[in-house]
Amino acid sequence: MAPKQGKAKISRNPDLIRGLGKHSRSKMYHKRGLWAIKAKNGGVFPRHDGKPAPPLPAVKPPKFYPADDVKKPLVNKRKPKPTKLRASITPGTVLIILAGRFKGKRVVFLKQLSSGLLLVTGPFKINGVPLRRVNQSYVVATSTKVDISGVNTDKFDDKYFAKEAEKKKKKTEGEFFEAEKEEKKVLPQEKKEDQKSVDAPLIKAIEGVADLKTYLGARFSLKQGMKPHELVF
């Protein structure tokens, strides 16, 4: 398909010969309507200010550049949103842990920490689960609740569970080939006292409900023929 031919531009002042127009300068002044533009603006042609000059850089760019490309770190503009707590999880709710060291254990939910993790306890004396943090993705909320009105949890936050940074010791030539005996970490006495202060009012409330102590001490597990999607917790 042949390209469309555009209309030829016709000049208002056609050339009689090359370099010599048909109309004079004053004739073209009136023909183009410049007199009307000048009269409209008080006898002066309107002036349009040009674009402002770009500002000069404060620091002169270097003359030489490194041979390798230097990657600039990207600015992280993401603002963390607080984790929304599941509607079925309320203070005092008995939860079933689904993963980790205490898988299948039933624990009592105390509160949600600023990191979004759940603060739970066994209590330790009943099922061996100490005060710890659990992600709500790995728990199942049950309909059983425990009265935790007498438990004070103001002391516990994410910093309470932070691990102390340990400096690595340099091994000598002889120690390198020898098997090192791992030292058992001893739990501080302060944390043992905190566990007892939380568990004492909790155990008192649990013992006041029939069969609740046995329920918390039993480990949850699926048996043959049980359908998880049909269970009511």
Order of alpha helices (4+ residues) and beta strands (2+ residues): beta-beta-alpha-alpha-beta-beta-beta-alpha-beta-beta-alpha-alpha-alpha
